[in-house]
Amino acid sequence: MKTFNELKAELLQNPEVQAEYERLRPEFELAKTIITARAAQGLTQAELAARMETSQSYIARLESGRVLPSMKTWLRLAAATGTRAKITLEPLVER
């Protein structure tokens, strides 16, 4: 049986899969950032939702990457997790 990392490496050999993976990378990095900030505060999704005056299901959608937060929501997330919102644009790396 293959491990997740072995399967991922195998799938990423396909150029079409690689391209889609790269296209979705920013959304999943954003979701990971939200999860990390919540976990660092020891909050459940429900507790974070209560601090933000929203629903637990909305937090779950943000953390899954299915929903992208607006700037207003991003700032509320930062306040609710005791963090500072930071947005950057970085130069593309030439390949």
N, CA, C and O atoms as CSV, one atom per row, in Angstrom:
chain,resi,resn,atom,element,x,y,z
A,1,MET,N,N,0.843,-1.183,0.000
A,1,MET,CA,C,0.000,0.000,0.000
A,1,MET,C,C,0.885,1.242,0.000
A,1,MET,O,O,1.863,1.311,0.745
A,2,LYS,N,N,0.541,2.229,-0.841
A,2,LYS,CA,C,1.312,3.455,-0.951
A,2,LYS,C,C,0.947,4.422,0.164
A,2,LYS,O,O,-0.193,4.467,0.625
A,3,THR,N,N,1.936,5.189,0.585
A,3,THR,CA,C,1.663,6.254,1.545
A,3,THR,C,C,1.072,7.434,0.775
A,3,THR,O,O,1.111,7.473,-0.455
A,4,PHE,N,N,0.528,8.390,1.519
A,4,PHE,CA,C,-0.021,9.590,0.894
A,4,PHE,C,C,1.060,10.316,0.099
A,4,PHE,O,O,0.829,10.724,-1.040
A,5,ASN,N,N,2.234,10.476,0.696
A,5,ASN,CA,C,3.324,11.196,0.020
A,5,ASN,C,C,3.788,10.482,-1.239
A,5,ASN,O,O,4.125,11.129,-2.230
A,6,GLU,N,N,3.809,9.159,-1.208
A,6,GLU,CA,C,4.184,8.405,-2.411
A,6,GLU,C,C,3.153,8.595,-3.514
A,6,GLU,O,O,3.507,8.809,-4.674
A,7,LEU,N,N,1.894,8.517,-3.154
A,7,LEU,CA,C,0.820,8.710,-4.130
A,7,LEU,C,C,0.857,10.123,-4.693
A,7,LEU,O,O,0.725,10.316,-5.901
A,8,LYS,N,N,1.035,11.105,-3.827
A,8,LYS,CA,C,1.110,12.498,-4.266
A,8,LYS,C,C,2.255,12.691,-5.251
A,8,LYS,O,O,2.069,13.302,-6.303
A,9,ALA,N,N,3.439,12.177,-4.922
A,9,ALA,CA,C,4.603,12.305,-5.800
A,9,ALA,C,C,4.331,11.653,-7.156
A,9,ALA,O,O,4.706,12.191,-8.198
A,10,GLU,N,N,3.679,10.498,-7.132
A,10,GLU,CA,C,3.354,9.803,-8.377
A,10,GLU,C,C,2.374,10.621,-9.214
A,10,GLU,O,O,2.573,10.790,-10.417
A,11,LEU,N,N,1.333,11.122,-8.590
A,11,LEU,CA,C,0.333,11.903,-9.318
A,11,LEU,C,C,0.914,13.192,-9.885
A,11,LEU,O,O,0.541,13.611,-10.981
A,12,LEU,N,N,1.818,13.816,-9.154
A,12,LEU,CA,C,2.393,15.080,-9.604
A,12,LEU,C,C,3.360,14.915,-10.778
A,12,LEU,O,O,3.846,15.906,-11.322
A,13,GLN,N,N,3.636,13.694,-11.164
A,13,GLN,CA,C,4.442,13.450,-12.367
A,13,GLN,C,C,3.646,13.794,-13.624
A,13,GLN,O,O,4.223,14.084,-14.672
A,14,ASN,N,N,2.325,13.760,-13.512
A,14,ASN,CA,C,1.447,14.097,-14.630
A,14,ASN,C,C,1.399,15.619,-14.758
A,14,ASN,O,O,1.005,16.296,-13.809
A,15,PRO,N,N,1.790,16.175,-15.913
A,15,PRO,CA,C,1.807,17.641,-16.077
A,15,PRO,C,C,0.459,18.311,-15.843
A,15,PRO,O,O,0.411,19.430,-15.332
A,16,GLU,N,N,-0.633,17.652,-16.206
A,16,GLU,CA,C,-1.960,18.237,-15.989
A,16,GLU,C,C,-2.284,18.301,-14.497
A,16,GLU,O,O,-2.828,19.296,-14.019
A,17,VAL,N,N,-1.954,17.258,-13.776
A,17,VAL,CA,C,-2.180,17.235,-12.325
A,17,VAL,C,C,-1.290,18.286,-11.665
A,17,VAL,O,O,-1.737,19.006,-10.772
A,18,GLN,N,N,-0.043,18.374,-12.096
A,18,GLN,CA,C,0.898,19.360,-11.551
A,18,GLN,C,C,0.372,20.779,-11.757
A,18,GLN,O,O,0.427,21.602,-10.842
A,19,ALA,N,N,-0.132,21.064,-12.947
A,19,ALA,CA,C,-0.651,22.408,-13.251
A,19,ALA,C,C,-1.846,22.745,-12.365
A,19,ALA,O,O,-1.936,23.857,-11.846
A,20,GLU,N,N,-2.762,21.799,-12.187
A,20,GLU,CA,C,-3.932,22.039,-11.339
A,20,GLU,C,C,-3.529,22.196,-9.885
A,20,GLU,O,O,-4.090,23.023,-9.166
A,21,TYR,N,N,-2.560,21.406,-9.450
A,21,TYR,CA,C,-2.043,21.498,-8.079
A,21,TYR,C,C,-1.475,22.901,-7.835
A,21,TYR,O,O,-1.742,23.511,-6.800
A,22,GLU,N,N,-0.711,23.394,-8.770
A,22,GLU,CA,C,-0.126,24.736,-8.635
A,22,GLU,C,C,-1.200,25.812,-8.682
A,22,GLU,O,O,-1.102,26.815,-7.975
A,23,ARG,N,N,-2.218,25.618,-9.500
A,23,ARG,CA,C,-3.306,26.598,-9.600
A,23,ARG,C,C,-4.050,26.726,-8.283
A,23,ARG,O,O,-4.460,27.823,-7.906
A,24,LEU,N,N,-4.230,25.601,-7.571
A,24,LEU,CA,C,-4.988,25.592,-6.321
A,24,LEU,C,C,-4.129,25.881,-5.085
A,24,LEU,O,O,-4.667,26.087,-3.997
A,25,ARG,N,N,-2.816,25.897,-5.240
A,25,ARG,CA,C,-1.915,26.080,-4.101
A,25,ARG,C,C,-2.263,27.292,-3.232
A,25,ARG,O,O,-2.308,27.143,-2.011
A,26,PRO,N,N,-2.512,28.483,-3.788
A,26,PRO,CA,C,-2.822,29.637,-2.922
A,26,PRO,C,C,-4.051,29.427,-2.038
A,26,PRO,O,O,-4.062,29.865,-0.888
A,27,GLU,N,N,-5.070,28.772,-2.552
A,27,GLU,CA,C,-6.275,28.530,-1.771
A,27,GLU,C,C,-5.999,27.598,-0.599
A,27,GLU,O,O,-6.496,27.813,0.507
A,28,PHE,N,N,-5.208,26.568,-0.848
A,28,PHE,CA,C,-4.905,25.630,0.229
A,28,PHE,C,C,-3.931,26.219,1.242
A,28,PHE,O,O,-3.993,25.886,2.426
A,29,GLU,N,N,-3.026,27.097,0.788
A,29,GLU,CA,C,-2.129,27.778,1.732
A,29,GLU,C,C,-2.933,28.702,2.639
A,29,GLU,O,O,-2.651,28.810,3.832
A,30,LEU,N,N,-3.930,29.365,2.072
A,30,LEU,CA,C,-4.793,30.235,2.864
A,30,LEU,C,C,-5.565,29.421,3.897
A,30,LEU,O,O,-5.660,29.821,5.057
A,31,ALA,N,N,-6.109,28.300,3.487
A,31,ALA,CA,C,-6.836,27.425,4.414
A,31,ALA,C,C,-5.915,26.944,5.530
A,31,ALA,O,O,-6.310,26.915,6.695
A,32,LYS,N,N,-4.694,26.570,5.176
A,32,LYS,CA,C,-3.727,26.105,6.174
A,32,LYS,C,C,-3.400,27.216,7.170
A,32,LYS,O,O,-3.249,26.953,8.363
A,33,THR,N,N,-3.291,28.444,6.691
A,33,THR,CA,C,-3.025,29.589,7.559
A,33,THR,C,C,-4.147,29.773,8.571
A,33,THR,O,O,-3.888,30.042,9.744
A,34,ILE,N,N,-5.388,29.631,8.126
A,34,ILE,CA,C,-6.545,29.774,9.020
A,34,ILE,C,C,-6.529,28.677,10.079
A,34,ILE,O,O,-6.719,28.949,11.264
A,35,ILE,N,N,-6.303,27.445,9.650
A,35,ILE,CA,C,-6.266,26.321,10.587
A,35,ILE,C,C,-5.160,26.510,11.615
A,35,ILE,O,O,-5.368,26.278,12.806
A,36,THR,N,N,-3.991,26.927,11.159
A,36,THR,CA,C,-2.845,27.119,12.053
A,36,THR,C,C,-3.126,28.205,13.084
A,36,THR,O,O,-2.815,28.038,14.263
A,37,ALA,N,N,-3.712,29.318,12.646
A,37,ALA,CA,C,-4.021,30.421,13.573
A,37,ALA,C,C,-5.050,29.984,14.607
A,37,ALA,O,O,-4.924,30.308,15.788
A,38,ARG,N,N,-6.060,29.255,14.169
A,38,ARG,CA,C,-7.095,28.772,15.095
A,38,ARG,C,C,-6.496,27.804,16.104
A,38,ARG,O,O,-6.743,27.916,17.304
A,39,ALA,N,N,-5.721,26.871,15.622
A,39,ALA,CA,C,-5.121,25.853,16.495
A,39,ALA,C,C,-4.146,26.474,17.491
A,39,ALA,O,O,-4.061,26.030,18.636
A,40,ALA,N,N,-3.413,27.493,17.063
A,40,ALA,CA,C,-2.456,28.148,17.955
A,40,ALA,C,C,-3.149,28.795,19.149
A,40,ALA,O,O,-2.548,28.945,20.213
A,41,GLN,N,N,-4.395,29.172,18.976
A,41,GLN,CA,C,-5.176,29.761,20.066
A,41,GLN,C,C,-5.944,28.699,20.844
A,41,GLN,O,O,-6.622,29.005,21.825
A,42,GLY,N,N,-5.833,27.450,20.401
A,42,GLY,CA,C,-6.543,26.366,21.081
A,42,GLY,C,C,-8.051,26.433,20.889
A,42,GLY,O,O,-8.813,26.002,21.755
A,43,LEU,N,N,-8.478,26.973,19.757
A,43,LEU,CA,C,-9.906,27.151,19.499
A,43,LEU,C,C,-10.464,26.031,18.636
A,43,LEU,O,O,-9.787,25.517,17.747
A,44,THR,N,N,-11.689,25.669,18.908
A,44,THR,CA,C,-12.417,24.792,18.001
A,44,THR,C,C,-13.000,25.670,16.892
A,44,THR,O,O,-12.999,26.897,16.989
A,45,GLN,N,N,-13.491,25.025,15.848
A,45,GLN,CA,C,-14.168,25.792,14.804
A,45,GLN,C,C,-15.363,26.543,15.384
A,45,GLN,O,O,-15.615,27.690,15.015
A,46,ALA,N,N,-16.090,25.905,16.279
A,46,ALA,CA,C,-17.269,26.543,16.879
A,46,ALA,C,C,-16.874,27.763,17.713
A,46,ALA,O,O,-17.558,28.787,17.681
A,47,GLU,N,N,-15.776,27.653,18.454
A,47,GLU,CA,C,-15.323,28.781,19.271
A,47,GLU,C,C,-14.864,29.946,18.393
A,47,GLU,O,O,-15.152,31.106,18.688
A,48,LEU,N,N,-14.149,29.627,17.314
A,48,LEU,CA,C,-13.736,30.682,16.391
A,48,LEU,C,C,-14.953,31.331,15.753
A,48,LEU,O,O,-15.014,32.552,15.610
A,49,ALA,N,N,-15.909,30.518,15.375
A,49,ALA,CA,C,-17.139,31.046,14.777
A,49,ALA,C,C,-17.849,31.991,15.741
A,49,ALA,O,O,-18.329,33.049,15.333
A,50,ALA,N,N,-17.917,31.619,17.004
A,50,ALA,CA,C,-18.579,32.472,17.997
A,50,ALA,C,C,-17.847,33.803,18.118
A,50,ALA,O,O,-18.485,34.853,18.195
A,51,ARG,N,N,-16.524,33.774,18.135
A,51,ARG,CA,C,-15.749,35.022,18.218
A,51,ARG,C,C,-15.986,35.911,17.001
A,51,ARG,O,O,-15.964,37.138,17.098
A,52,MET,N,N,-16.213,35.274,15.855
A,52,MET,CA,C,-16.415,36.025,14.610
A,52,MET,C,C,-17.885,36.318,14.329
A,52,MET,O,O,-18.216,36.991,13.353
A,53,GLU,N,N,-18.768,35.806,15.194
A,53,GLU,CA,C,-20.207,35.963,15.003
A,53,GLU,C,C,-20.650,35.405,13.647
A,53,GLU,O,O,-21.348,36.053,12.868
A,54,THR,N,N,-20.209,34.177,13.413
A,54,THR,CA,C,-20.595,33.458,12.199
A,54,THR,C,C,-20.875,32.016,12.587
A,54,THR,O,O,-20.938,31.697,13.774
A,55,SER,N,N,-21.043,31.146,11.609
A,55,SER,CA,C,-21.365,29.746,11.908
A,55,SER,C,C,-20.124,28.853,11.839
A,55,SER,O,O,-19.145,29.163,11.160
A,56,GLN,N,N,-20.198,27.745,12.557
A,56,GLN,CA,C,-19.122,26.758,12.514
A,56,GLN,C,C,-18.987,26.210,11.103
A,56,GLN,O,O,-17.873,25.942,10.653
A,57,SER,N,N,-20.097,26.037,10.397
A,57,SER,CA,C,-20.034,25.490,9.044
A,57,SER,C,C,-19.290,26.431,8.094
A,57,SER,O,O,-18.623,25.974,7.166
A,58,TYR,N,N,-19.400,27.738,8.321
A,58,TYR,CA,C,-18.656,28.698,7.499
A,58,TYR,C,C,-17.157,28.564,7.763
A,58,TYR,O,O,-16.354,28.604,6.831
A,59,ILE,N,N,-16.784,28.408,9.025
A,59,ILE,CA,C,-15.370,28.213,9.361
A,59,ILE,C,C,-14.864,26.935,8.696
A,59,ILE,O,O,-13.756,26.916,8.160
A,60,ALA,N,N,-15.659,25.875,8.726
A,60,ALA,CA,C,-15.277,24.616,8.085
A,60,ALA,C,C,-15.062,24.810,6.582
A,60,ALA,O,O,-14.125,24.251,6.012
A,61,ARG,N,N,-15.921,25.594,5.947
A,61,ARG,CA,C,-15.756,25.853,4.512
A,61,ARG,C,C,-14.494,26.655,4.237
A,61,ARG,O,O,-13.798,26.396,3.255
A,62,LEU,N,N,-14.188,27.634,5.098
A,62,LEU,CA,C,-12.939,28.397,4.948
A,62,LEU,C,C,-11.730,27.474,5.080
A,62,LEU,O,O,-10.784,27.555,4.296
A,63,GLU,N,N,-11.775,26.600,6.078
A,63,GLU,CA,C,-10.639,25.717,6.346
A,63,GLU,C,C,-10.490,24.617,5.302
A,63,GLU,O,O,-9.414,24.034,5.173
A,64,SER,N,N,-11.533,24.328,4.569
A,64,SER,CA,C,-11.439,23.312,3.519
A,64,SER,C,C,-10.936,23.912,2.209
A,64,SER,O,O,-10.556,23.184,1.292
A,65,GLY,N,N,-10.936,25.242,2.125
A,65,GLY,CA,C,-10.536,25.895,0.887
A,65,GLY,C,C,-11.670,26.055,-0.102
A,65,GLY,O,O,-11.461,26.558,-1.206
A,66,ARG,N,N,-12.874,25.634,0.275
A,66,ARG,CA,C,-14.022,25.747,-0.637
A,66,ARG,C,C,-14.532,27.177,-0.734
A,66,ARG,O,O,-15.180,27.545,-1.714
A,67,VAL,N,N,-14.240,27.987,0.284
A,67,VAL,CA,C,-14.677,29.382,0.315
A,67,VAL,C,C,-13.448,30.238,0.580
A,67,VAL,O,O,-12.642,29.923,1.455
A,68,LEU,N,N,-13.307,31.316,-0.173
A,68,LEU,CA,C,-12.212,32.257,0.067
A,68,LEU,C,C,-12.757,33.435,0.869
A,68,LEU,O,O,-13.821,33.959,0.541
A,69,PRO,N,N,-12.048,33.857,1.910
A,69,PRO,CA,C,-12.545,34.958,2.727
A,69,PRO,C,C,-12.408,36.304,2.018
A,69,PRO,O,O,-11.462,36.538,1.266
A,70,SER,N,N,-13.366,37.172,2.275
A,70,SER,CA,C,-13.243,38.554,1.813
A,70,SER,C,C,-12.200,39.245,2.698
A,70,SER,O,O,-11.771,38.682,3.704
A,71,MET,N,N,-11.803,40.435,2.333
A,71,MET,CA,C,-10.847,41.184,3.159
A,71,MET,C,C,-11.445,41.455,4.538
A,71,MET,O,O,-10.745,41.374,5.548
A,72,LYS,N,N,-12.731,41.776,4.580
A,72,LYS,CA,C,-13.402,42.022,5.859
A,72,LYS,C,C,-13.346,40.773,6.742
A,72,LYS,O,O,-13.052,40.863,7.934
A,73,THR,N,N,-13.629,39.613,6.154
A,73,THR,CA,C,-13.570,38.359,6.905
A,73,THR,C,C,-12.144,38.060,7.337
A,73,THR,O,O,-11.926,37.598,8.457
A,74,TRP,N,N,-11.178,38.313,6.477
A,74,TRP,CA,C,-9.763,38.079,6.809
A,74,TRP,C,C,-9.368,38.897,8.043
A,74,TRP,O,O,-8.667,38.398,8.923
A,75,LEU,N,N,-9.816,40.144,8.101
A,75,LEU,CA,C,-9.505,41.005,9.253
A,75,LEU,C,C,-10.213,40.514,10.510
A,75,LEU,O,O,-9.648,40.578,11.602
A,76,ARG,N,N,-11.447,40.022,10.368
A,76,ARG,CA,C,-12.163,39.454,11.514
A,76,ARG,C,C,-11.491,38.178,12.007
A,76,ARG,O,O,-11.432,37.930,13.212
A,77,LEU,N,N,-10.986,37.372,11.082
A,77,LEU,CA,C,-10.238,36.168,11.452
A,77,LEU,C,C,-9.002,36.533,12.261
A,77,LEU,O,O,-8.706,35.909,13.279
A,78,ALA,N,N,-8.296,37.536,11.805
A,78,ALA,CA,C,-7.090,37.971,12.515
A,78,ALA,C,C,-7.443,38.424,13.926
A,78,ALA,O,O,-6.795,38.018,14.890
A,79,ALA,N,N,-8.446,39.245,14.048
A,79,ALA,CA,C,-8.846,39.738,15.370
A,79,ALA,C,C,-9.281,38.592,16.276
A,79,ALA,O,O,-8.948,38.571,17.461
A,80,ALA,N,N,-10.017,37.649,15.724
A,80,ALA,CA,C,-10.545,36.534,16.520
A,80,ALA,C,C,-9.457,35.552,16.951
A,80,ALA,O,O,-9.631,34.821,17.926
A,81,THR,N,N,-8.335,35.535,16.227
A,81,THR,CA,C,-7.250,34.613,16.562
A,81,THR,C,C,-6.050,35.324,17.183
A,81,THR,O,O,-4.997,34.720,17.385
A,82,GLY,N,N,-6.217,36.606,17.482
A,82,GLY,CA,C,-5.125,37.347,18.110
A,82,GLY,C,C,-3.907,37.477,17.214
A,82,GLY,O,O,-2.771,37.465,17.688
A,83,THR,N,N,-4.149,37.601,15.915
A,83,THR,CA,C,-3.063,37.739,14.957
A,83,THR,C,C,-3.222,39.042,14.179
A,83,THR,O,O,-4.216,39.755,14.318
A,84,ARG,N,N,-2.230,39.328,13.369
A,84,ARG,CA,C,-2.248,40.518,12.514
A,84,ARG,C,C,-2.394,40.059,11.077
A,84,ARG,O,O,-1.629,39.214,10.611
A,85,ALA,N,N,-3.365,40.608,10.375
A,85,ALA,CA,C,-3.561,40.265,8.969
A,85,ALA,C,C,-2.418,40.845,8.145
A,85,ALA,O,O,-2.001,41.985,8.349
A,86,LYS,N,N,-1.926,40.045,7.218
A,86,LYS,CA,C,-0.840,40.488,6.354
A,86,LYS,C,C,-1.099,39.941,4.960
A,86,LYS,O,O,-1.331,38.745,4.786
A,87,ILE,N,N,-1.059,40.805,3.988
A,87,ILE,CA,C,-1.266,40.427,2.594
A,87,ILE,C,C,-0.023,40.836,1.828
A,87,ILE,O,O,0.440,41.970,1.951
A,88,THR,N,N,0.516,39.934,1.046
A,88,THR,CA,C,1.699,40.259,0.252
A,88,THR,C,C,1.516,39.798,-1.178
A,88,THR,O,O,0.722,38.903,-1.466
A,89,LEU,N,N,2.262,40.424,-2.062
A,89,LEU,CA,C,2.402,39.982,-3.436
A,89,LEU,C,C,3.884,39.760,-3.644
A,89,LEU,O,O,4.703,40.623,-3.328
A,90,GLU,N,N,4.220,38.619,-4.169
A,90,GLU,CA,C,5.621,38.263,-4.359
A,90,GLU,C,C,5.901,38.069,-5.836
A,90,GLU,O,O,5.021,37.643,-6.585
A,91,PRO,N,N,7.108,38.374,-6.260
A,91,PRO,CA,C,7.443,38.151,-7.674
A,91,PRO,C,C,7.356,36.663,-8.011
A,91,PRO,O,O,7.629,35.800,-7.177
A,92,LEU,N,N,6.973,36.392,-9.243
A,92,LEU,CA,C,6.955,35.011,-9.708
A,92,LEU,C,C,8.383,34.516,-9.845
A,92,LEU,O,O,9.281,35.275,-10.211
A,93,VAL,N,N,8.583,33.270,-9.557
A,93,VAL,CA,C,9.891,32.661,-9.712
A,93,VAL,C,C,9.972,32.126,-11.135
A,93,VAL,O,O,9.114,31.358,-11.570
A,94,GLU,N,N,10.993,32.532,-11.843
A,94,GLU,CA,C,11.155,32.043,-13.212
A,94,GLU,C,C,11.590,30.589,-13.181
A,94,GLU,O,O,12.401,30.182,-12.348
A,95,ARG,N,N,11.046,29.831,-14.087
A,95,ARG,CA,C,11.384,28.402,-14.151
A,95,ARG,C,C,12.101,28.091,-15.414
A,95,ARG,O,O,12.467,26.940,-15.649
